[in-house]
Amino acid sequence: MEGNVDGFKPPIKEVEVDRNRQESLKKQLDTLDPNRKDHQVLSKVLTDIYQNYEYYDQQASKSTNIHYFPKCAEKNTITETIFGQYKGSYEYISVIDAVENIPDPYKIFPKIESIISESKKSSNLEIITKISETITNNTDTPVIIEPFQDYPKLYSQLKNGNIYSHLNSGMKDILGIHQDRYSSTPEILSDIEKQGLSEKIDHKNPAGHIIMINELKIDDPSVIKTSMHELGHIVEKEYLLKEDSQNTEVISSLYGIKTGLLMAEIDPQKSADMILNQIILYNWILTGTTAP
């Protein structure tokens, strides 16, 4: 794993690994501060996962993320998967410790925290619009909000790059996409021009990152953290795994969790809804497809 950049600390460190995931969840609960709203929300989610472990384990084991990104497994160990053998890259630490040490090379989380803390009476659309503008203006990653169903054959249009999606049951259900390399299709060019992003994107040499948010799912609370989740993919690729061509879900899930926890002060239930899937990604993927 690449070294620190500008003093930020990667959230994964070498520790003795607890090989029983269910018991590890319980140990995480013992480290939380009951007086903190964000810890209260995290406690609620971890308790739910712990008490319904078999259900979540079955669901997580079906995830394509688990299958395709097993290299997140325990560091220096070989994980057997249906796709072959993979050597792990990371050591496990608790979610709360990882979130506390999350890499933020763009110094963007203080800005996101301000947006969320001031958004008590705001709609999802207002919140995600502000977050998207903040990411666009403070990183080298434009964010486009677009109804994906208006893109005929979207996957073939974006064939120049990798696509990351949250839900795979159909285009209408996908919350957000991160393109590793974007192509200049007429639809995308039109969106870029409408949103005033032309100066940030070189159409003649399309290379870089774009985050796309599905406007059709804009009322889903999870969309609030989707842009940040996708930004996490980019941070990991650009700062942590520069020599690795395959992205993982480790940093992206932590970006999603941290964004969700920032919502705890103003809407604990929405906060819990936002982080559940991300907690599962983090806890399961770090041990590959096997369930100890």
Secondary structure, 3 states (H helix, E strand, C coil): CCCCCCCCCCCCCCCCCCCCHHHHHHHHHCCCCCCCHHHHHHHHHHHHHHHCHHHHHHHHHCCHHHHHCHHHCEECCEEEECCEEEEECECCCCHHHHHHCCCCCCCCHHHHHHHHHCCCCCCHHHHHHHHHHHHHHHCCCCEEEECHHHCCCHHHHCCCCCEECCCCCCHHHCCEEEECCCCCCHHHHHHHHHCCCHHHCCCCCCCCCEEEEEHHHCCCCCHHHHHHHHHHHHHHHHHHCCCCCCCCCHHHHHHHHHHHHCCCCCCHHHHHHHHHHHHHHHHHHCCCCCCC
